[in-house]
Amino acid sequence: MTSYPTCVLRSVRGMSFLIIAATAVACSGTKGGDTAASRTVILSAADVVAATTATVESTVQVSGALDPADVVRVRAQVAGTIRDLRVDRGTKVSKGQEIARVEAQGVTSQAEGAKANVASAEASLAVARQRLDAGKKLFAAGATSQIDLKTAEAGHDAALAQLAAARAVNASASEAAGRTSIKSPIDGWVSDRNVESGESVKSDDAVVTVVDPRTLELKGQVGAVDAARVRTGQKVTFTLEAMPGQTFSGTVARVDPVASAATRQVGVFVQLPNALGKIVAGQFAHGRIHAGASAKSVVVPVNAVRTGDKGAYVLVVDGSVVHRRPVVIGARDDETGVVAITSGLKDGERVVVTAGVEMADGTTVSTASTAPAAKEK
């Protein structure tokens, strides 16, 4: 009678893939009639878990830095010299408050000249209007010719045009002069100051950065499958590494409509109210998006679900034989590490949960306590 060796696999969570590889080598000397399904694989108690019935809350995990939702870098709009810089890092400012001004003699002089030109044009128009009124009266009395009347009318029209042009130039010059005053565009705090009083700046040079940390925002990346479960307005629970044991609540603000071409990830923006300023911006946070709860269903650990060419499946331990069972997955709770199975599995059925353990359909298995000892070479 020919004796065939029994190949034994002892699985330890986190080390199964190493032991499987070693077992494959050890079993390479078996005779041609020995197949993978005929070998006995030994599983530890931690490798197999029974499916249960529970309600699963669908959640999606995001993480990243909590930055202020409103960040504005205030820049100089004209070239000149910074004067009267009134703020520094940490200074609270209000919308419209003057932060500094730019001394720009050329811009100021142009504004003053444009204003004077408007006054001159207005005076010229007043004289032209008087001449026109007088010309009309003299023409009606027959004391002047029609040509003189037409000349007075033309002078009046020219004076009107000159005033309109002067006002346009004045508006442009006044706007430029107004840009010499640097004002805060939002309510908030100065987070950075890039210049000192007396320093020269060019147009578009950064002067200060103003932030509003009363609303913090985390920009995260999630997979396309998870993104399909995320909606604007969903509740988000935050935990901070700097504040262990505390949780904070926010909402999903928006979701990118297009996945990144490079990573195939979808950007998700979640916001956290911080009206009292308890949380310092810039901290690293973990967010848990609550995407809704499912009805009671069969649940298994996430690691029990595998993906093949034909979709998701689990390894069901039926007595001493393993069967590959196609399943349909539902809600998944990333925090507790469980996933709902809406079809393909019953409550109480046992499944292999160790990610490194992979077996063909029909493989014979045994628990570590009842399996035969491996033969020594």
Helices and strands as residue ranges (DSSP letters): H 16-26, G 27-29, G 36-38, E 40-43, G 45-47, E 48-50, E 52-54, E 57-75, E 80-83, E 92-93, E 98-103, H 105-140, H 146-178, E 181-183, E 188-193, E 200-201, E 206-223, H 224-227, E 235-240, E 243-255, E 265-273, E 284-293, E 297-301, G 302-304, E 306-308, E 311-318, E 321-326, E 328-333, E 338-343, E 350-352, E 364-367
